[in-house]
């Protein structure tokens, strides 16, 4: 199992531990990722135990990308979707960015398979993303950067990503993508052994205080940013969980989401619009 596939599997196990999906459905989704019944059951049991421990401690204490053009663009943004593929929630972020003055392109990383909309449900789309070679995903992201630059000649470009897309934002930087002026990974796991020395982006890394699994990679991200000499800021919003920015999910926190969006626009104003 690749690092990306392991991340997707852990997302499913965490959703089950949080009561968002049934055991039967979690096992089905893990099976789509290629896990055996025994491996899937073991993963679910491990996350359930961790969730129980955390609760105890707490009690004690379409096939096409979505493009949105700004009337007077200050820069361009590549938007990288979560592990469910390109959906309306991600499309709305592109439109929101355009309203804030930044033309945006939300890429569909399942275009080669016919697009996110070609799958029966979002979990089949997740399995397809897990099966896609990381090299292809990064190549598609680089092509997305090229397209944003083509549409906005002379303007700077940024990349943002959420969850799985946040992890891919880190991977894009680690792939020596030097054309990005800024990057904002939202609660994205930093790749093991990631080296950012070829990047030039100013990075605003956003984390959720309760997201212990992704936060376990935060120190590695900070070390890589420092080693690469990049301008960066790491912000952790306390009391919120993974995917707090997604308004369609049960973990959505509107206050933290609004604050994160405002902070991101400030970051773009400093490093993208000038």
C-alpha positions in Angstrom: 0.0 0.0 0.0 1.4 3.4 -1.0 1.6 6.3 1.4 -1.4 8.0 -0.3 -3.5 4.8 -0.2 -2.7 4.4 3.5 -3.8 8.0 4.1 -7.1 7.3 2.4 -7.6 4.1 4.4 -7.0 6.0 7.6 -9.5 8.6 6.6 -12.2 5.9 6.3 -11.2 4.4 9.6 -11.4 7.8 11.3 -14.8 8.5 9.8 -16.0 5.1 11.2 -14.5 5.8 14.7 -16.2 9.2 14.7 -19.6 7.6 13.9 -19.9 9.1 10.5 -20.2 5.7 8.7 -21.2 2.2 9.7 -18.8 -0.6 10.1 -20.2 -2.4 7.1 -19.8 0.7 4.9 -16.3 1.3 6.2 -15.3 -2.3 5.4 -16.8 -1.8 1.9 -14.8 1.3 1.3 -11.6 -0.2 2.6 -12.2 -3.2 0.3 -12.4 -0.8 -2.7 -8.9 0.4 -1.7 -7.7 -3.2 -1.8 -7.5 -4.1 1.9 -8.3 -7.6 2.9 -11.1 -8.3 5.4 -8.6 -9.0 8.2 -6.5 -5.9 7.5 -9.6 -3.7 7.3 -11.0 -5.0 10.5 -7.7 -4.5 12.3 -7.5 -0.9 11.0 -11.0 -0.1 12.2 -10.4 -1.7 15.6 -7.2 0.4 16.0 -8.9 3.7 15.2 -11.9 2.8 17.4 -9.6 2.2 20.3 -7.9 5.5 19.7 -11.2 7.3 19.5 -12.4 5.7 22.8 -9.1 6.8 24.5 -9.5 10.3 23.2 -13.1 10.5 24.5 -12.0 9.3 27.9 -9.2 11.9 28.0 -11.6 14.6 26.9 -14.1 13.7 29.6 -11.4 14.0 32.1 -10.0 17.2 30.4 -18.0 16.6 -13.8 -15.0 15.4 -16.0 -13.9 18.9 -16.6 -12.2 21.2 -14.2 -14.1 24.1 -12.7 -12.8 27.5 -13.7 -13.9 30.8 -12.2 -12.5 34.1 -13.6 -12.3 37.2 -11.5 -13.3 40.5 -13.2 -9.9 42.0 -12.5 -7.7 39.2 -11.4 -5.0 39.9 -8.9 -3.5 36.4 -9.4 -4.5 32.8 -10.1 -5.1 29.8 -7.9 -5.1 26.1 -8.5 -7.6 24.4 -6.2 -6.9 20.8 -5.3 -9.9 18.7 -4.2 -10.4 16.3 -1.3 -10.3 12.5 -1.5 -13.9 12.4 -2.9 -12.9 14.1 -6.1 -14.1 17.3 -7.7 -17.5 18.1 -6.3 -19.8 21.2 -5.8 -18.1 22.1 -2.5 -14.7 22.5 -4.2 -16.3 24.2 -7.3 -17.8 26.8 -4.9 -14.3 27.6 -3.5 -13.2 28.4 -7.0 -16.1 30.8 -7.4 -15.5 32.3 -4.0 -11.9 33.0 -4.8 -13.0 34.7 -8.1 -15.3 36.9 -6.1 -12.3 37.8 -3.9 -10.2 38.8 -6.9 -8.4 35.6 -7.7 -9.2 33.6 -10.8 -9.3 29.9 -9.9 -9.1 26.5 -11.6 -10.4 23.5 -9.6 -8.8 20.5 -11.3 -10.4 17.0 -11.5 -7.7 14.5 -10.8 -9.9 11.7 -12.1 -10.2 13.1 -15.6 -8.2 10.2 -17.0 -10.8 7.8 -15.6 -13.7 9.8 -17.1 -14.1 12.4 -14.3 -15.4 12.2 -10.8 -19.0 12.2 -12.0 -18.5 9.0 -13.9 -18.3 7.0 -10.6 -21.3 5.5 -8.9 -20.5 7.2 -5.6 -17.8 9.2 -4.0 -16.2 6.2 -2.4 -15.6 4.5 -5.7 -14.0 7.8 -6.7 -11.8 7.7 -3.5 -10.7 4.2 -4.4 -9.7 5.3 -7.9 -7.7 8.2 -6.5 -5.9 5.7 -4.2 -5.1 3.6 -7.2 -3.7 6.4 -9.3 0.1 6.7 -9.4 1.4 9.6 -7.4 3.6 10.6 -10.3 0.5 11.0 -12.5 -1.3 13.1 -9.9 1.7 15.4 -9.6 2.0 15.7 -13.4 -1.6 16.6 -13.6 -1.1 19.3 -10.9 1.8 20.7 -12.8 -0.3 20.8 -16.0 -2.9 22.7 -13.9 -0.3 25.3 -13.0 0.6 25.6 -16.6 -3.1 26.2 -17.5 -3.6 28.8 -14.9 -0.5 30.7 -16.1 -1.8 30.4 -19.7 -5.1 32.0 -18.8 -3.4 34.7 -16.7 -0.3 35.8 -18.4 1.9 38.0 -16.2 0.1 37.0 -13.0 1.5 35.0 -10.1 0.0 31.6 -9.3 -0.8 29.8 -6.0 -2.0 26.4 -5.1 -4.4 25.4 -2.3 -5.6 22.0 -1.3 -7.8 20.3 1.3 -7.3 17.0 3.1 -6.0 14.7 0.4 -5.5 17.8 -1.7 -3.6 19.4 1.1 -1.2 16.5 1.0 -0.9 16.8 -2.7 -0.1 20.5 -2.3 2.9 19.5 -0.2 3.8 16.9 -2.9 3.6 19.5 -5.6 6.1 21.7 -3.7 8.3 18.7 -3.1 8.3 17.9 -6.8 10.3 21.1 -7.3 7.4 23.2 -8.7 9.1 26.6 -8.7 6.3 28.5 -10.5 4.1 28.8 -7.4 4.4 32.1 -5.6 2.2 30.9 -2.7 0.7 27.7 -1.4 -1.9 26.9 1.3 -2.3 23.3 2.3 -5.3 22.8 4.5 -4.8 19.9 7.0 -2.7 18.0 4.5 -0.3 15.3 5.6 3.3 16.1 4.9 5.0 13.4 2.7 7.5 11.1 4.4 11.0 12.4 3.6 9.5 15.4 1.7 12.2 17.9 0.5 11.0 21.4 -0.4 14.4 22.7 -1.6 13.2 23.2 -5.2 10.1 25.3 -4.3 9.9 29.1 -4.1 6.4 29.5 -2.7 5.4 31.3 0.5 3.6 28.6 2.4 0.6 29.1 4.8 0.0 25.7 6.4 -3.4 25.4 8.1 -4.1 22.7 10.7 -7.0 21.7 13.0 -6.2 21.4 16.6 -8.1 18.0 17.1 -6.6 16.5 13.9 -3.9 14.4 15.7 -3.2 12.1 12.7 -2.3 14.9 10.3 -0.8 17.0 13.0 1.7 14.3 13.6 3.4 15.4 10.3 3.4 19.1 11.2 6.9 19.1 12.8 8.3 17.5 9.6 6.7 20.1 7.5 8.1 22.9 9.6 11.6 21.4 9.4 11.4 21.0 5.6 10.2 24.6 5.3 13.0 25.9 7.4 15.6 23.8 5.6 14.4 25.1 2.2 14.5 28.7 3.4 10.9 29.3 2.4 8.7 32.0 3.9 6.0 30.3 5.9 3.5 30.5 8.6 1.9 27.5 10.4 -1.5 28.1 11.9 -3.4 25.7 14.0 -7.1 26.4 14.9 -7.8 25.0 18.3 -10.9 23.0 19.1 -11.7 22.1 15.5 -11.2 18.8 13.6 -10.0 17.6 10.2 -12.1 19.1 7.3 -13.4 22.0 9.4 -13.4 24.1 6.3 -15.9 21.9 4.4 -19.4 23.3 4.8 -21.0 20.0 3.7 -19.3 17.9 6.4 -20.3 17.2 10.0 -16.9 18.6 11.2 -17.5 22.0 9.7 -16.7 25.0 11.9 -18.0 28.2 10.3 -16.0 30.5 12.7 -12.7 28.8 12.1 -13.4 28.4 8.3 -14.1 32.1 8.0 -11.0 33.0 9.9 -8.9 30.6 7.8 -10.3 32.1 4.5 -9.6 35.6 5.7 -6.0 34.7 6.7 -5.5 33.0 3.3 -6.7 36.1 1.4 -4.2 38.2 3.5 -1.5 35.8 2.5 -2.4 36.1 -1.1 -2.4 39.9 -0.8 1.2 39.7 0.4 2.7 37.1 -1.8 0.4 36.6 -4.8 -1.1 40.0 -5.8 2.2 41.9 -5.7 
